[in-house]
């Protein structure tokens, strides 16, 4: 079973700062199949990044993804007020077919 | 515009059954794989089931295997989740989500969710 572990659990930053979120897999994950999502309270998740580093349609370029193998990173270069939310990484193709990380809560400091 | 609209949630007693539906519009439903994802109150996301475009392949999370059944009706542009032997730990918001091959099978569109509460 592929387990995705996200760190930190909570990240407290101020608008304008840089955010770095980590996702570590228990087994190697194909970069093609690593995604990141943003979820705000009361809303469905929104796809931000697919294929580890490609931005989904309409996602601002302050969001970027990187990594390979077992270590992946989501970076938000300059935080905007609307970026404070919970972020999840997701893998496809392992066992189980899909796995989500437990989430990182990005909160305003 | 792509739309996914879940329905069928509600209050069910432990051991009971319920069927969730997801009505799709705005895209060629039969061309996309579909999934169910749930989120328990205050918790993270849990993928629970996948169905291929032609219904030839289904996958389930261990937590629901043998109790839940995913299905689809491409003529009706609808996705379903039949849930049996429900437990308190099945209480969650249930989302349907579209998987896109060109996006590494990421979920580019989600419904608004439907709440299932399992309680006596």
Interface residues (C-beta under 8 A of the other chain):
Chain A: X32 X33 X34 X35 X37 X39 X44 X45 X46 X47 X50 X51 X54 X56 X57 X86 X88 X90 X92 X93 X96 X97 X98 X99 X100 X101 X102 X103
Chain B: X35 X37 X44 X45 X46 X47 X50 X59 X61 X62 X95 X99 X103 X104 X105 X106 X107 X108 X110 X111 X112 X113
